[in-house]
Amino acid sequence: MKTFLIALGVAAVTSWTAFAAEPGKMVDTKMGKVMATDTGMTLYTFDKDTKGKSNCDADCLKKWPAFHAAANAKADGEWSLVKDTAGKQMWAYDGKPLYTYAEDTKA
């Protein structure tokens, strides 16, 4: 089974606040602060990805959907854009592609 990790923890809070229009946000959970989408879904990284490259294949993306970016999205600071294995633009933080988990209900 492919292992996913919570994308970022408390250490990211200070750099996160400097970005005015970030695609995600920090939220408090029972496990502490985690990065989440604007709809409250926790964001994860895939330990087999490399900086700037998604290695999550089609089967992987069914369970771990890519955190896709709008067509007009612009990279800024620690936020960058990479392509998933299907060629669609997705968000990355500090070069690490970001995903949600299909079975999550909230952060």
Biopython code that builds the backbone (N, CA, C, O; Angstrom):
import numpy as np
from Bio.PDB.StructureBuilder import StructureBuilder

atoms = [
    (1, "MET", "N", (0.847, -1.189, 0.000)),
    (1, "MET", "CA", (0.000, 0.000, 0.000)),
    (1, "MET", "C", (0.880, 1.235, 0.000)),
    (1, "MET", "O", (1.875, 1.298, 0.723)),
    (2, "LYS", "N", (0.528, 2.177, -0.779)),
    (2, "LYS", "CA", (1.306, 3.407, -0.848)),
    (2, "LYS", "C", (1.035, 4.253, 0.386)),
    (2, "LYS", "O", (-0.108, 4.422, 0.812)),
    (3, "THR", "N", (2.089, 4.766, 0.931)),
    (3, "THR", "CA", (1.967, 5.546, 2.153)),
    (3, "THR", "C", (1.914, 7.029, 1.836)),
    (3, "THR", "O", (2.751, 7.549, 1.097)),
    (4, "PHE", "N", (0.945, 7.690, 2.387)),
    (4, "PHE", "CA", (0.831, 9.134, 2.252)),
    (4, "PHE", "C", (1.042, 9.760, 3.614)),
    (4, "PHE", "O", (0.749, 9.153, 4.645)),
    (5, "LEU", "N", (1.546, 10.965, 3.609)),
    (5, "LEU", "CA", (1.817, 11.683, 4.844)),
    (5, "LEU", "C", (1.052, 12.988, 4.845)),
    (5, "LEU", "O", (0.802, 13.567, 3.788)),
    (6, "ILE", "N", (0.678, 13.454, 6.023)),
    (6, "ILE", "CA", (0.064, 14.773, 6.106)),
    (6, "ILE", "C", (1.059, 15.771, 5.562)),
    (6, "ILE", "O", (2.231, 15.758, 5.938)),
    (7, "ALA", "N", (0.598, 16.631, 4.681)),
    (7, "ALA", "CA", (1.494, 17.509, 3.930)),
    (7, "ALA", "C", (2.379, 18.368, 4.810)),
    (7, "ALA", "O", (3.601, 18.319, 4.672)),
    (8, "LEU", "N", (1.829, 19.121, 5.673)),
    (8, "LEU", "CA", (2.633, 20.048, 6.456)),
    (8, "LEU", "C", (2.052, 20.162, 7.850)),
    (8, "LEU", "O", (0.853, 19.969, 8.052)),
    (9, "GLY", "N", (2.887, 20.471, 8.787)),
    (9, "GLY", "CA", (2.447, 20.630, 10.163)),
    (9, "GLY", "C", (2.627, 22.032, 10.664)),
    (9, "GLY", "O", (2.607, 23.000, 9.904)),
    (10, "VAL", "N", (2.802, 22.119, 11.947)),
    (10, "VAL", "CA", (2.888, 23.399, 12.624)),
    (10, "VAL", "C", (4.013, 24.267, 12.095)),
    (10, "VAL", "O", (3.873, 25.490, 12.084)),
    (11, "ALA", "N", (5.106, 23.699, 11.661)),
    (11, "ALA", "CA", (6.253, 24.480, 11.193)),
    (11, "ALA", "C", (5.921, 25.350, 9.994)),
    (11, "ALA", "O", (6.587, 26.361, 9.771)),
    (12, "ALA", "N", (4.923, 24.991, 9.228)),
    (12, "ALA", "CA", (4.577, 25.757, 8.033)),
    (12, "ALA", "C", (3.722, 26.978, 8.335)),
    (12, "ALA", "O", (3.542, 27.827, 7.462)),
    (13, "VAL", "N", (3.199, 27.087, 9.529)),
    (13, "VAL", "CA", (2.261, 28.160, 9.850)),
    (13, "VAL", "C", (2.849, 29.530, 9.585)),
    (13, "VAL", "O", (2.175, 30.378, 8.999)),
    (14, "THR", "N", (4.075, 29.774, 9.994)),
    (14, "THR", "CA", (4.643, 31.105, 9.839)),
    (14, "THR", "C", (4.831, 31.485, 8.383)),
    (14, "THR", "O", (4.539, 32.623, 8.016)),
    (15, "SER", "N", (5.301, 30.589, 7.547)),
    (15, "SER", "CA", (5.480, 30.936, 6.143)),
    (15, "SER", "C", (4.140, 30.999, 5.423)),
    (15, "SER", "O", (3.998, 31.753, 4.460)),
    (16, "TRP", "N", (3.179, 30.241, 5.858)),
    (16, "TRP", "CA", (1.863, 30.207, 5.242)),
    (16, "TRP", "C", (1.166, 31.556, 5.359)),
    (16, "TRP", "O", (0.521, 32.000, 4.410)),
    (17, "THR", "N", (1.286, 32.211, 6.504)),
    (17, "THR", "CA", (0.564, 33.449, 6.733)),
    (17, "THR", "C", (1.043, 34.576, 5.839)),
    (17, "THR", "O", (0.316, 35.552, 5.654)),
    (18, "ALA", "N", (2.230, 34.478, 5.282)),
    (18, "ALA", "CA", (2.762, 35.525, 4.423)),
    (18, "ALA", "C", (2.155, 35.491, 3.024)),
    (18, "ALA", "O", (2.313, 36.454, 2.273)),
    (19, "PHE", "N", (1.480, 34.435, 2.656)),
    (19, "PHE", "CA", (0.923, 34.288, 1.319)),
    (19, "PHE", "C", (-0.529, 34.737, 1.332)),
    (19, "PHE", "O", (-1.355, 34.136, 2.020)),
    (20, "ALA", "N", (-0.853, 35.783, 0.581)),
    (20, "ALA", "CA", (-2.164, 36.418, 0.656)),
    (20, "ALA", "C", (-3.298, 35.591, 0.052)),
    (20, "ALA", "O", (-4.398, 35.581, 0.604)),
    (21, "ALA", "N", (-3.068, 34.911, -1.043)),
    (21, "ALA", "CA", (-4.148, 34.203, -1.729)),
    (21, "ALA", "C", (-3.789, 32.738, -1.918)),
    (21, "ALA", "O", (-3.864, 32.219, -3.032)),
    (22, "GLU", "N", (-3.407, 32.079, -0.860)),
    (22, "GLU", "CA", (-2.978, 30.688, -0.957)),
    (22, "GLU", "C", (-4.140, 29.787, -1.367)),
    (22, "GLU", "O", (-5.295, 30.083, -1.058)),
    (23, "PRO", "N", (-3.843, 28.695, -2.056)),
    (23, "PRO", "CA", (-4.879, 27.775, -2.496)),
    (23, "PRO", "C", (-5.430, 26.908, -1.365)),
    (23, "PRO", "O", (-6.445, 26.238, -1.550)),
    (24, "GLY", "N", (-4.795, 26.906, -0.219)),
    (24, "GLY", "CA", (-5.247, 26.138, 0.929)),
    (24, "GLY", "C", (-5.138, 26.971, 2.188)),
    (24, "GLY", "O", (-4.856, 28.168, 2.134)),
    (25, "LYS", "N", (-5.364, 26.327, 3.323)),
    (25, "LYS", "CA", (-5.311, 27.037, 4.602)),
    (25, "LYS", "C", (-4.907, 26.069, 5.706)),
    (25, "LYS", "O", (-5.022, 24.853, 5.551)),
    (26, "MET", "N", (-4.433, 26.615, 6.820)),
    (26, "MET", "CA", (-4.125, 25.796, 7.990)),
    (26, "MET", "C", (-5.399, 25.674, 8.823)),
    (26, "MET", "O", (-6.102, 26.662, 9.034)),
    (27, "VAL", "N", (-5.692, 24.471, 9.291)),
    (27, "VAL", "CA", (-6.862, 24.245, 10.139)),
    (27, "VAL", "C", (-6.437, 23.448, 11.368)),
    (27, "VAL", "O", (-5.478, 22.677, 11.323)),
    (28, "ASP", "N", (-7.161, 23.644, 12.461)),
    (28, "ASP", "CA", (-6.923, 22.892, 13.688)),
    (28, "ASP", "C", (-7.716, 21.595, 13.648)),
    (28, "ASP", "O", (-8.899, 21.595, 13.307)),
    (29, "THR", "N", (-7.063, 20.486, 13.997)),
    (29, "THR", "CA", (-7.722, 19.188, 14.088)),
    (29, "THR", "C", (-7.341, 18.553, 15.419)),
    (29, "THR", "O", (-6.540, 19.111, 16.169)),
    (30, "LYS", "N", (-7.906, 17.403, 15.710)),
    (30, "LYS", "CA", (-7.537, 16.667, 16.925)),
    (30, "LYS", "C", (-6.065, 16.275, 16.903)),
    (30, "LYS", "O", (-5.458, 16.077, 17.956)),
    (31, "MET", "N", (-5.487, 16.161, 15.708)),
    (31, "MET", "CA", (-4.077, 15.777, 15.563)),
    (31, "MET", "C", (-3.153, 16.986, 15.510)),
    (31, "MET", "O", (-1.939, 16.828, 15.389)),
    (32, "GLY", "N", (-3.707, 18.181, 15.598)),
    (32, "GLY", "CA", (-2.916, 19.400, 15.497)),
    (32, "GLY", "C", (-3.268, 20.153, 14.230)),
    (32, "GLY", "O", (-4.294, 19.885, 13.604)),
    (33, "LYS", "N", (-2.419, 21.093, 13.852)),
    (33, "LYS", "CA", (-2.664, 21.892, 12.651)),
    (33, "LYS", "C", (-2.256, 21.106, 11.404)),
    (33, "LYS", "O", (-1.197, 20.479, 11.360)),
    (34, "VAL", "N", (-3.122, 21.157, 10.398)),
    (34, "VAL", "CA", (-2.829, 20.535, 9.107)),
    (34, "VAL", "C", (-3.213, 21.500, 7.991)),
    (34, "VAL", "O", (-4.006, 22.418, 8.198)),
    (35, "MET", "N", (-2.654, 21.288, 6.823)),
    (35, "MET", "CA", (-3.011, 22.073, 5.655)),
    (35, "MET", "C", (-4.250, 21.448, 5.030)),
    (35, "MET", "O", (-4.361, 20.226, 4.939)),
    (36, "ALA", "N", (-5.189, 22.304, 4.597)),
    (36, "ALA", "CA", (-6.433, 21.815, 4.006)),
    (36, "ALA", "C", (-6.841, 22.696, 2.830)),
    (36, "ALA", "O", (-6.374, 23.825, 2.683)),
    (37, "THR", "N", (-7.716, 22.156, 2.006)),
    (37, "THR", "CA", (-8.279, 22.925, 0.900)),
    (37, "THR", "C", (-9.240, 23.958, 1.465)),
    (37, "THR", "O", (-9.546, 23.936, 2.657)),
    (38, "ASP", "N", (-9.718, 24.862, 0.619)),
    (38, "ASP", "CA", (-10.676, 25.855, 1.098)),
    (38, "ASP", "C", (-12.014, 25.231, 1.471)),
    (38, "ASP", "O", (-12.837, 25.878, 2.119)),
    (39, "THR", "N", (-12.246, 23.971, 1.069)),
    (39, "THR", "CA", (-13.460, 23.262, 1.468)),
    (39, "THR", "C", (-13.229, 22.370, 2.687)),
    (39, "THR", "O", (-14.122, 21.626, 3.092)),
    (40, "GLY", "N", (-12.035, 22.443, 3.271)),
    (40, "GLY", "CA", (-11.759, 21.736, 4.514)),
    (40, "GLY", "C", (-11.213, 20.327, 4.383)),
    (40, "GLY", "O", (-11.164, 19.598, 5.374)),
    (41, "MET", "N", (-10.799, 19.919, 3.187)),
    (41, "MET", "CA", (-10.234, 18.580, 3.023)),
    (41, "MET", "C", (-8.728, 18.621, 3.280)),
    (41, "MET", "O", (-8.023, 19.467, 2.731)),
    (42, "THR", "N", (-8.237, 17.701, 4.120)),
    (42, "THR", "CA", (-6.814, 17.642, 4.444)),
    (42, "THR", "C", (-5.994, 17.398, 3.184)),
    (42, "THR", "O", (-6.395, 16.642, 2.300)),
    (43, "LEU", "N", (-4.834, 18.054, 3.119)),
    (43, "LEU", "CA", (-3.904, 17.859, 2.006)),
    (43, "LEU", "C", (-2.762, 16.951, 2.444)),
    (43, "LEU", "O", (-2.280, 17.034, 3.573)),
    (44, "TYR", "N", (-2.342, 16.088, 1.533)),
    (44, "TYR", "CA", (-1.310, 15.091, 1.803)),
    (44, "TYR", "C", (-0.216, 15.156, 0.738)),
    (44, "TYR", "O", (-0.429, 15.672, -0.359)),
    (45, "THR", "N", (0.955, 14.625, 1.082)),
    (45, "THR", "CA", (2.010, 14.406, 0.101)),
    (45, "THR", "C", (2.208, 12.905, -0.045)),
    (45, "THR", "O", (1.834, 12.134, 0.839)),
    (46, "PHE", "N", (2.787, 12.499, -1.149)),
    (46, "PHE", "CA", (3.052, 11.095, -1.446)),
    (46, "PHE", "C", (4.545, 10.867, -1.297)),
    (46, "PHE", "O", (5.344, 11.554, -1.933)),
    (47, "ASP", "N", (4.928, 9.912, -0.467)),
    (47, "ASP", "CA", (6.357, 9.735, -0.180)),
    (47, "ASP", "C", (7.169, 9.227, -1.375)),
    (47, "ASP", "O", (8.399, 9.229, -1.320)),
    (48, "LYS", "N", (6.506, 8.791, -2.456)),
    (48, "LYS", "CA", (7.243, 8.357, -3.647)),
    (48, "LYS", "C", (7.366, 9.464, -4.692)),
    (48, "LYS", "O", (8.008, 9.270, -5.724)),
    (49, "ASP", "N", (6.757, 10.625, -4.434)),
    (49, "ASP", "CA", (6.937, 11.768, -5.333)),
    (49, "ASP", "C", (8.331, 12.335, -5.135)),
    (49, "ASP", "O", (8.948, 12.159, -4.084)),
    (50, "THR", "N", (8.811, 13.014, -6.153)),
    (50, "THR", "CA", (10.055, 13.763, -6.031)),
    (50, "THR", "C", (9.700, 15.238, -6.166)),
    (50, "THR", "O", (8.623, 15.585, -6.652)),
    (51, "LYS", "N", (10.598, 16.085, -5.740)),
    (51, "LYS", "CA", (10.320, 17.518, -5.785)),
    (51, "LYS", "C", (9.977, 17.933, -7.214)),
    (51, "LYS", "O", (10.768, 17.738, -8.137)),
    (52, "GLY", "N", (8.783, 18.510, -7.382)),
    (52, "GLY", "CA", (8.344, 18.976, -8.687)),
    (52, "GLY", "C", (7.761, 17.923, -9.606)),
    (52, "GLY", "O", (7.458, 18.223, -10.761)),
    (53, "LYS", "N", (7.589, 16.668, -9.119)),
    (53, "LYS", "CA", (7.073, 15.597, -9.978)),
    (53, "LYS", "C", (6.155, 14.664, -9.207)),
    (53, "LYS", "O", (6.518, 14.135, -8.156)),
    (54, "SER", "N", (4.949, 14.469, -9.755)),
    (54, "SER", "CA", (3.997, 13.519, -9.188)),
    (54, "SER", "C", (4.279, 12.129, -9.749)),
    (54, "SER", "O", (4.453, 11.967, -10.957)),
    (55, "ASN", "N", (4.324, 11.135, -8.880)),
    (55, "ASN", "CA", (4.496, 9.742, -9.293)),
    (55, "ASN", "C", (3.266, 8.905, -8.949)),
    (55, "ASN", "O", (3.324, 7.675, -8.959)),
    (56, "CYS", "N", (2.163, 9.569, -8.647)),
    (56, "CYS", "CA", (0.909, 8.894, -8.312)),
    (56, "CYS", "C", (0.204, 8.552, -9.632)),
    (56, "CYS", "O", (-0.265, 9.447, -10.336)),
    (57, "ASP", "N", (0.130, 7.247, -9.968)),
    (57, "ASP", "CA", (-0.444, 6.821, -11.243)),
    (57, "ASP", "C", (-1.977, 6.856, -11.210)),
    (57, "ASP", "O", (-2.565, 7.283, -10.216)),
    (58, "ALA", "N", (-2.619, 6.412, -12.286)),
    (58, "ALA", "CA", (-4.077, 6.485, -12.414)),
    (58, "ALA", "C", (-4.795, 5.774, -11.270)),
    (58, "ALA", "O", (-5.772, 6.305, -10.740)),
    (59, "ASP", "N", (-4.336, 4.589, -10.878)),
    (59, "ASP", "CA", (-4.965, 3.875, -9.761)),
    (59, "ASP", "C", (-4.774, 4.634, -8.458)),
    (59, "ASP", "O", (-5.700, 4.742, -7.653)),
    (60, "CYS", "N", (-3.588, 5.150, -8.255)),
    (60, "CYS", "CA", (-3.280, 5.942, -7.066)),
    (60, "CYS", "C", (-4.184, 7.174, -7.001)),
    (60, "CYS", "O", (-4.711, 7.503, -5.938)),
    (61, "LEU", "N", (-4.364, 7.858, -8.140)),
    (61, "LEU", "CA", (-5.171, 9.079, -8.172)),
    (61, "LEU", "C", (-6.643, 8.827, -7.861)),
    (61, "LEU", "O", (-7.354, 9.756, -7.479)),
    (62, "LYS", "N", (-7.114, 7.594, -8.015)),
    (62, "LYS", "CA", (-8.501, 7.276, -7.645)),
    (62, "LYS", "C", (-8.687, 7.396, -6.138)),
    (62, "LYS", "O", (-9.714, 7.888, -5.672)),
    (63, "LYS", "N", (-7.705, 6.951, -5.389)),
    (63, "LYS", "CA", (-7.782, 6.991, -3.923)),
    (63, "LYS", "C", (-7.238, 8.306, -3.367)),
    (63, "LYS", "O", (-7.716, 8.796, -2.344)),
    (64, "TRP", "N", (-6.243, 8.871, -4.037)),
    (64, "TRP", "CA", (-5.578, 10.099, -3.600)),
    (64, "TRP", "C", (-5.691, 11.145, -4.713)),
    (64, "TRP", "O", (-4.712, 11.393, -5.416)),
    (65, "PRO", "N", (-6.870, 11.767, -4.887)),
    (65, "PRO", "CA", (-7.036, 12.745, -5.966)),
    (65, "PRO", "C", (-6.050, 13.905, -5.855)),
    (65, "PRO", "O", (-5.787, 14.418, -4.768)),
    (66, "ALA", "N", (-5.518, 14.301, -6.996)),
    (66, "ALA", "CA", (-4.607, 15.447, -7.039)),
    (66, "ALA", "C", (-5.365, 16.706, -6.634)),
    (66, "ALA", "O", (-6.553, 16.844, -6.925)),
    (67, "PHE", "N", (-4.675, 17.619, -5.964)),
    (67, "PHE", "CA", (-5.238, 18.919, -5.606)),
    (67, "PHE", "C", (-5.045, 19.818, -6.826)),
    (67, "PHE", "O", (-4.077, 20.573, -6.920)),
    (68, "HIS", "N", (-5.994, 19.714, -7.755)),
    (68, "HIS", "CA", (-5.878, 20.415, -9.031)),
    (68, "HIS", "C", (-5.993, 21.921, -8.876)),
    (68, "HIS", "O", (-6.666, 22.429, -7.979)),
    (69, "ALA", "N", (-5.323, 22.608, -9.765)),
    (69, "ALA", "CA", (-5.315, 24.070, -9.793)),
    (69, "ALA", "C", (-6.166, 24.553, -10.961)),
    (69, "ALA", "O", (-6.315, 23.860, -11.967)),
    (70, "ALA", "N", (-6.716, 25.742, -10.813)),
    (70, "ALA", "CA", (-7.470, 26.359, -11.902)),
    (70, "ALA", "C", (-6.528, 26.632, -13.075)),
    (70, "ALA", "O", (-5.318, 26.767, -12.890)),
    (71, "ALA", "N", (-7.082, 26.712, -14.260)),
    (71, "ALA", "CA", (-6.273, 26.938, -15.464)),
    (71, "ALA", "C", (-5.473, 28.232, -15.384)),
    (71, "ALA", "O", (-4.384, 28.322, -15.951)),
    (72, "ASN", "N", (-6.003, 29.231, -14.687)),
    (72, "ASN", "CA", (-5.324, 30.525, -14.589)),
    (72, "ASN", "C", (-4.504, 30.678, -13.307)),
    (72, "ASN", "O", (-4.058, 31.780, -12.987)),
    (73, "ALA", "N", (-4.305, 29.589, -12.578)),
    (73, "ALA", "CA", (-3.548, 29.648, -11.316)),
    (73, "ALA", "C", (-2.103, 30.054, -11.575)),
    (73, "ALA", "O", (-1.520, 29.712, -12.604)),
    (74, "LYS", "N", (-1.544, 30.784, -10.631)),
    (74, "LYS", "CA", (-0.153, 31.244, -10.735)),
    (74, "LYS", "C", (0.633, 30.770, -9.517)),
    (74, "LYS", "O", (0.159, 30.871, -8.385)),
    (75, "ALA", "N", (1.819, 30.261, -9.754)),
    (75, "ALA", "CA", (2.717, 29.865, -8.665)),
    (75, "ALA", "C", (3.197, 31.121, -7.949)),
    (75, "ALA", "O", (3.361, 32.173, -8.568)),
    (76, "ASP", "N", (3.420, 31.005, -6.637)),
    (76, "ASP", "CA", (3.909, 32.140, -5.862)),
    (76, "ASP", "C", (4.585, 31.625, -4.600)),
    (76, "ASP", "O", (3.990, 30.858, -3.842)),
    (77, "GLY", "N", (5.807, 32.038, -4.376)),
    (77, "GLY", "CA", (6.523, 31.648, -3.162)),
    (77, "GLY", "C", (6.690, 30.141, -3.074)),
    (77, "GLY", "O", (7.191, 29.510, -4.005)),
    (78, "GLU", "N", (6.271, 29.567, -1.957)),
    (78, "GLU", "CA", (6.406, 28.123, -1.739)),
    (78, "GLU", "C", (5.368, 27.313, -2.512)),
    (78, "GLU", "O", (5.483, 26.092, -2.616)),
    (79, "TRP", "N", (4.356, 27.991, -3.052)),
    (79, "TRP", "CA", (3.330, 27.330, -3.855)),
    (79, "TRP", "C", (3.802, 27.246, -5.300)),
    (79, "TRP", "O", (4.181, 28.256, -5.892)),
    (80, "SER", "N", (3.779, 26.051, -5.864)),
    (80, "SER", "CA", (4.160, 25.872, -7.260)),
    (80, "SER", "C", (3.130, 24.990, -7.948)),
    (80, "SER", "O", (2.232, 24.443, -7.307)),
    (81, "LEU", "N", (3.273, 24.862, -9.240)),
    (81, "LEU", "CA", (2.363, 24.053, -10.037)),
    (81, "LEU", "C", (3.156, 22.951, -10.725)),
    (81, "LEU", "O", (4.217, 23.200, -11.299)),
    (82, "VAL", "N", (2.632, 21.732, -10.661)),
    (82, "VAL", "CA", (3.230, 20.583, -11.338)),
    (82, "VAL", "C", (2.108, 19.869, -12.080)),
    (82, "VAL", "O", (0.936, 20.203, -11.903)),
    (83, "LYS", "N", (2.451, 18.905, -12.896)),
    (83, "LYS", "CA", (1.424, 18.132, -13.601)),
    (83, "LYS", "C", (1.308, 16.757, -12.967)),
    (83, "LYS", "O", (2.305, 16.128, -12.611)),
    (84, "ASP", "N", (0.048, 16.299, -12.832)),
    (84, "ASP", "CA", (-0.135, 14.931, -12.363)),
    (84, "ASP", "C", (0.194, 13.989, -13.522)),
    (84, "ASP", "O", (0.512, 14.446, -14.620)),
    (85, "THR", "N", (0.121, 12.693, -13.287)),
    (85, "THR", "CA", (0.512, 11.729, -14.319)),
    (85, "THR", "C", (-0.441, 11.736, -15.511)),
    (85, "THR", "O", (-0.111, 11.201, -16.570)),
    (86, "ALA", "N", (-1.630, 12.343, -15.348)),
    (86, "ALA", "CA", (-2.573, 12.486, -16.460)),
    (86, "ALA", "C", (-2.343, 13.791, -17.219)),
    (86, "ALA", "O", (-3.026, 14.061, -18.207)),
    (87, "GLY", "N", (-1.379, 14.606, -16.761)),
    (87, "GLY", "CA", (-1.052, 15.851, -17.434)),
    (87, "GLY", "C", (-1.828, 17.063, -16.958)),
    (87, "GLY", "O", (-1.696, 18.144, -17.531)),
    (88, "LYS", "N", (-2.643, 16.902, -15.910)),
    (88, "LYS", "CA", (-3.421, 18.025, -15.385)),
    (88, "LYS", "C", (-2.599, 18.794, -14.353)),
    (88, "LYS", "O", (-1.830, 18.210, -13.590)),
    (89, "GLN", "N", (-2.776, 20.107, -14.346)),
    (89, "GLN", "CA", (-2.051, 20.986, -13.433)),
    (89, "GLN", "C", (-2.548, 20.809, -11.996)),
    (89, "GLN", "O", (-3.752, 20.814, -11.739)),
    (90, "MET", "N", (-1.607, 20.652, -11.067)),
    (90, "MET", "CA", (-1.955, 20.491, -9.653)),
    (90, "MET", "C", (-1.033, 21.340, -8.799)),
    (90, "MET", "O", (0.049, 21.737, -9.232)),
    (91, "TRP", "N", (-1.479, 21.616, -7.568)),
    (91, "TRP", "CA", (-0.685, 22.414, -6.632)),
    (91, "TRP", "C", (0.392, 21.573, -5.971)),
    (91, "TRP", "O", (0.224, 20.377, -5.731)),
    (92, "ALA", "N", (1.498, 22.235, -5.687)),
    (92, "ALA", "CA", (2.584, 21.655, -4.894)),
    (92, "ALA", "C", (2.993, 22.706, -3.870)),
    (92, "ALA", "O", (2.902, 23.906, -4.130)),
    (93, "TYR", "N", (3.440, 22.252, -2.715)),
    (93, "TYR", "CA", (3.931, 23.162, -1.683)),
    (93, "TYR", "C", (5.377, 22.786, -1.410)),
    (93, "TYR", "O", (5.679, 21.633, -1.102)),
    (94, "ASP", "N", (6.258, 23.749, -1.522)),
    (94, "ASP", "CA", (7.696, 23.508, -1.392)),
    (94, "ASP", "C", (8.145, 22.394, -2.351)),
    (94, "ASP", "O", (9.014, 21.586, -2.023)),
    (95, "GLY", "N", (7.534, 22.371, -3.536)),
    (95, "GLY", "CA", (7.898, 21.399, -4.559)),
    (95, "GLY", "C", (7.217, 20.048, -4.454)),
    (95, "GLY", "O", (7.317, 19.239, -5.377)),
    (96, "LYS", "N", (6.519, 19.781, -3.341)),
    (96, "LYS", "CA", (5.873, 18.479, -3.145)),
    (96, "LYS", "C", (4.421, 18.534, -3.623)),
    (96, "LYS", "O", (3.632, 19.312, -3.087)),
    (97, "PRO", "N", (4.050, 17.719, -4.626)),
    (97, "PRO", "CA", (2.669, 17.688, -5.094)),
    (97, "PRO", "C", (1.700, 17.362, -3.948)),
    (97, "PRO", "O", (2.021, 16.588, -3.045)),
    (98, "LEU", "N", (0.513, 17.968, -4.007)),
    (98, "LEU", "CA", (-0.480, 17.815, -2.944)),
    (98, "LEU", "C", (-1.700, 17.036, -3.425)),
    (98, "LEU", "O", (-2.118, 17.144, -4.577)),
    (99, "TYR", "N", (-2.258, 16.244, -2.504)),
    (99, "TYR", "CA", (-3.397, 15.376, -2.793)),
    (99, "TYR", "C", (-4.418, 15.469, -1.662)),
    (99, "TYR", "O", (-4.093, 15.850, -0.538)),
    (100, "THR", "N", (-5.666, 15.112, -1.990)),
    (100, "THR", "CA", (-6.669, 14.872, -0.963)),
    (100, "THR", "C", (-6.814, 13.352, -0.862)),
    (100, "THR", "O", (-6.181, 12.615, -1.618)),
    (101, "TYR", "N", (-7.644, 12.887, 0.066)),
    (101, "TYR", "CA", (-7.888, 11.452, 0.210)),
    (101, "TYR", "C", (-9.359, 11.219, -0.085)),
    (101, "TYR", "O", (-10.211, 11.857, 0.532)),
    (102, "ALA", "N", (-9.682, 10.329, -1.004)),
    (102, "ALA", "CA", (-11.049, 10.120, -1.475)),
    (102, "ALA", "C", (-12.021, 9.761, -0.353)),
    (102, "ALA", "O", (-13.210, 10.062, -0.461)),
    (103, "GLU", "N", (-11.552, 9.131, 0.711)),
    (103, "GLU", "CA", (-12.445, 8.702, 1.781)),
    (103, "GLU", "C", (-12.528, 9.678, 2.949)),
    (103, "GLU", "O", (-13.254, 9.427, 3.911)),
    (104, "ASP", "N", (-11.790, 10.795, 2.878)),
    (104, "ASP", "CA", (-11.892, 11.814, 3.932)),
    (104, "ASP", "C", (-13.245, 12.506, 3.846)),
    (104, "ASP", "O", (-13.817, 12.656, 2.766)),
    (105, "THR", "N", (-13.745, 12.923, 5.001)),
    (105, "THR", "CA", (-14.969, 13.713, 5.027)),
    (105, "THR", "C", (-14.689, 15.146, 5.444)),
    (105, "THR", "O", (-15.459, 16.051, 5.121)),
    (106, "LYS", "N", (-13.590, 15.360, 6.162)),
    (106, "LYS", "CA", (-13.151, 16.705, 6.551)),
    (106, "LYS", "C", (-11.755, 16.596, 7.133)),
    (106, "LYS", "O", (-11.259, 15.502, 7.404)),
    (107, "ALA", "N", (-11.123, 17.762, 7.322)),
    (107, "ALA", "CA", (-9.762, 17.798, 7.881)),
    (107, "ALA", "C", (-9.758, 17.291, 9.308)),
    (107, "ALA", "O", (-8.706, 17.247, 9.945)),
]
sb = StructureBuilder()
sb.init_structure("model")
sb.init_model(0)
sb.init_chain("A")
sb.init_seg("    ")
for serial, (resi, resn, name, xyz) in enumerate(atoms, 1):
    if name == "N":
        sb.init_residue(resn, " ", resi, " ")
    sb.init_atom(name, np.array(xyz, "f"), 0.0, 1.0, " ", f" {name:<3s}", serial, name[0])
structure = sb.get_structure()
